[in-house]
Amino acid sequence: MSKINFAGIVDYSSLDFPGHVCAVIYLCGCPYRCPWCQNADVALSKSETCKPKEIFEIIENLKENFIIDSVTITGGEPLMQNETYELCQKIKSETNLLLKIDHNGFYPEILQNFLPLLDFVSVDIKAPFNEKYKISTQRNDWKNVVEKVKKTCEILSLWNKKKEARTTAVPTLIDEDEIVEIAKAINKYKFSFYTLNEFRAERTLDEKFQSITPYSYEKMLNLGKIAKQHLDNIDVYVVTSKKGKEKI
């Protein structure tokens, strides 16, 4: 049986699949090195966190969970591993669970193959589609990364199921001007909604980011309102530590 590089599973979440109760599966590896990443051990596939896991064991775990009606597969970057497709196939063929994947946009062609198995896709838009992607992902080939993310958005614009674009509002990297640029860029891709997540200065991959003060609740709401001004028929949500997820 196939094994997958696996960091763990959260048996119950009411946040990761909007409107549903889901299990959250964490898969290892990522092509990015976002300095604010809080799952650094997972992204870097550190051996103390990431272990090979039989796919059938994960499926059995899901079958025994009578609380959930859905699954979110996250990371790291789930599409980085070839075995993720087999995992998704088995979830859809052996359970009645809805299936969501969190994706960073780097693998558009692979995502295209996954779409028949999926019910929901969340795509991280790290920054405006310019050189800020170099800072955000720590990749010198940022132009190539931007083209891949754009291609991912184009593919999803033709997909008639739920899709979310989301951005972490990291002070020093993302402010009002960047939110305007991101919102304008993604407006044409027909996302179901756009979510702004509050930055958390905890366990970041780059330790310098642990000294950055997150935006205030009021600032986050304002950024959400700014994004809303540039998005046609796309709902905007803001996620903060103070009040959780709120619709703008």
C-alpha positions, 0 to 999 in steps of 0.5 A: 500500500502507498505511504504519504509524508504525513504530519498529523490529523485534526479530528474536528474543525468548524473553521476549515471548511465553511458551513461544514464540520471537517477533519484536517489532514496535514501533509508535508513539504512546500516549494515556498519558504514564506517567512511568516509561515507557522507550519515551518516543520511541516513545510520543511518536512522535518523528520520529528514532525513528518512521518510516512503514513499508510494511506489506508490508515488515514482513510480508516481514521476518517471512516471512524469519525462520525462527527465530520461531513468533510475533509480539508487537506492542507500543508505545507503544500498538498499537491507537492506529493504524488501520493496526494491524488491516491489519498483524494481518490480513496476519500471520494470512493470510500467515504461520503465526505466532501473534500477541500484542498488548500493550495498555494497556486504553484501547481496549476496543471496538477490542480486541474487533474484534482478538480473532479475529486474536489468540492472546494479549493482555497488558494493562497494569494501571498502578495500582489502579482509583482516582485513582492512574491519574491519576498513572500515566497523567498524564491528568485524565480518569482516571475515564474511563480506569479505565472503559475498562480495566475494560471491556477486562478484562470483554471478555477475561474472555469470551475463551478464549485466553491473557491476561495482566494485568501491572503495573510495580512503581514505588516511590513509586506501587506498594507492598503496598497497591496490589498488594492492590487490583489483585489483588482488582480483576482476580481476577474477570476470569479472566486466565491469569496476572498478572506483576509487572515490576521498575521500571528507572530508565533513560531514563524519560519523566519524568527525576525517575524516574531517581533512584528506586531499584528494589525489591530482589529480595526485595521483588519476590518479596514483592509477588508473594506478596501478589498471589497471596494474592488471586488464584484460579487465576491464576498469578503471575510476577515479573520481575527483573533478578536472576533474570528471570521466576519463578513464585511 
